[in-house]
Amino acid sequence: MTEAAVFMSGNSQAVRLPKPFRFQGSSVEIFRRGDEVVLREKRQTLAQALGDWPEISADEARAWAEAIRDAAPPPQDRDWTNLLGTPPAP
């Protein structure tokens, strides 16, 4: 098991993480699980993840919209009388 140094940094206690345990981001989540203190990389929100994507051109956006439109199945006709017992309102 790997050990890490614990020290004071101002009024906070800090842990020096060995190189194999370094985090990619600048923020971590911390919580207790029984007698353990768990650190894990903070999960991105969907908005943050989408913000990392490169911008697309107007032509690319138009092509994407056309592809989605063409891929969508047509609306289904349903016999609502079996479900509701009455015909649908016009």
C-alpha positions in Angstrom: 0.0 0.0 0.0 1.3 3.5 -0.9 1.7 6.1 1.8 1.5 9.9 1.5 2.7 12.7 3.7 0.1 14.7 5.7 1.0 18.4 6.5 -0.5 21.7 7.4 -1.0 24.3 4.8 -2.2 27.5 6.4 -5.3 26.4 8.5 -5.9 23.4 6.4 -4.6 19.9 6.5 -3.1 18.7 3.2 -1.9 15.4 1.7 0.9 15.2 -0.8 -0.2 12.8 -3.5 2.4 10.6 -5.1 2.8 10.9 -8.8 0.6 7.8 -9.7 -2.3 9.3 -7.8 -2.3 12.8 -9.4 -5.6 14.3 -10.7 -6.1 15.8 -14.1 -8.4 18.6 -13.1 -8.1 21.4 -10.6 -10.9 20.3 -8.3 -11.9 17.1 -6.6 -14.9 15.8 -4.6 -14.2 14.6 -1.1 -16.5 12.5 1.1 -16.4 10.0 3.9 -17.2 6.3 3.3 -17.2 4.6 6.7 -13.7 5.2 8.2 -12.3 6.2 4.7 -11.8 9.7 3.2 -12.3 9.4 -0.5 -11.0 11.9 -3.1 -12.2 11.6 -6.7 -12.1 13.8 -9.8 -15.0 16.1 -9.9 -17.5 15.0 -12.6 -18.2 17.4 -15.4 -21.7 18.6 -15.9 -23.2 18.1 -19.4 -22.9 21.8 -20.0 -19.2 21.8 -19.2 -18.6 18.7 -21.3 -20.4 20.3 -24.3 -18.4 23.5 -23.8 -15.2 21.5 -24.5 -16.4 20.5 -27.9 -15.1 22.6 -30.9 -17.6 24.9 -32.5 -19.1 23.8 -35.8 -19.7 25.8 -38.9 -23.1 26.8 -40.3 -22.7 24.2 -43.0 -21.9 21.5 -40.5 -24.9 22.5 -38.4 -27.2 22.3 -41.4 -25.8 18.9 -42.4 -26.3 17.6 -38.9 -29.9 18.9 -38.8 -30.7 17.3 -42.1 -29.2 14.0 -41.0 -31.2 14.0 -37.8 -34.4 14.9 -39.7 -33.9 12.1 -42.2 -33.0 9.5 -39.6 -36.2 10.2 -37.5 -38.9 7.5 -38.1 -42.3 8.8 -39.3 -45.0 9.2 -36.7 -47.0 6.0 -36.0 -50.7 5.6 -36.6 -52.3 4.1 -33.5 -55.7 2.6 -32.9 -56.6 4.4 -29.7 -60.0 2.7 -29.4 -58.2 -0.5 -28.0 -56.4 1.6 -25.4 -59.1 4.2 -24.5 -62.3 2.5 -25.6 -63.3 5.6 -27.6 -62.1 7.0 -30.9 -59.7 10.0 -30.7 -61.1 13.5 -31.0 -60.7 15.0 -34.4 
